[in-house]
């Protein structure tokens, strides 16, 4: 309908970019983009103020809403000159479709489609899709210098689709990696998260570790760091990417696995037998992860979840008490993520260690399921008494009520007290009287 409106007004128009790429891959496009010979002011006049929103008028982009659909429509344009490796210094409208496609980043994104005229593929994008290849349009060095974000986009597309990166494009990507420093933290974070959720993230991090280190310099000390420990057959970075390859596409889990050992180089010691140890590396890794996530403008909730898992990734979960305490701290969803982090971590250990560690993890998983099935008490709200019950038996209003409930919970979790009303009230009365006994 949008395309018809443009053509009825005398303008040329094609679907372009990601929607064409995804359609050829048999995927439903998430967004629709169109390119047209109409200039920005002509676009606005064609659709009117009620359905055309000038979302990027400086670059010729108008978001058109019509008939229940929305599409970003951009005027054919050419660009040249950049002072910051992100934004063109000059933009010219009114060029041809060929010139417009020529300025795009990768061949798989430089195709256009018209319902009657068919596919316009000037740079071999369809062939690269079939071959599973990320390749720049034209000179890859020029493409990356025009916009450094394309370096991260190349990695993201390769990870998302499981594609390889054409050798010349890969070499240019490495040569120009320092340009990433000119990209805003928000854009880096957005692209990196999408990259990390892809099927090829671990393999690409292994291959392009020096690129990741530009915006995650905390990773660099892990590269080639010998752990000198019989439980580890890989260096810290090799262990990390192998663990990452064994994670489900959960962003919290993948970030936690990526950062779980970054504190090891800072905590490394060697004992008298020449064996390496990294005591306290969970806490140090959590500190580094927290700094990274803050620097990259990660949302607070996500950051808290990731740091929580990093700090506790090697915490024992072998006993009922340990599991209940961790349930109380993390909640069920986060604890299940912690078990996924532990599974990925253990599977990247020395092969001889894996069977025993997997059996321990299976027992931990079974314990969790059993506790949840019996509706075990691990939150204060799970106690058979509440604050009103304590007030009714003489507790004064104030923080003493909360402290008493917490002590009751700890004793229930430890197995020293049954979670039944009468035993809880008797114990609460004892706690209430404790300050009096101490005063005497």
GIVENGI-V640767 format. One line per field, one symbol per residue. psi: psi as a letter, one per 40 degrees, with the letter a starting at -180 (. if undefined). A space follows every 10 residues. Layout:
BEGIN
psi = ???
END
This chain:
BEGIN
psi = ddddddddee iiiiiibddd ddddeeihid ihiiiiehid ddddddeidd ehhgdfddee hhhhhhfeii hhhhihiiii hheefdhidi hhieaidddd ddeidideef iihhddeahh geefdddddd efhhhihahd ddddddhddd dddddddddd efiihhdddd dddddedeed eeiidddddd ddddddeide dddddddfdd ddedegeedd edhehhefhe eheiiddddd ddddefiigh dddddddded eeedddehih adeehiighe dddddddddd dddddefiid dddddddddd dedehifdid dddddddddd iddddddddd ddddddeeih dddddddddd dddddddddd dddefiheid eeieiadddd ddeehihaed dddddddddd dddeeehigi dddddddddd ddedddddd.
END
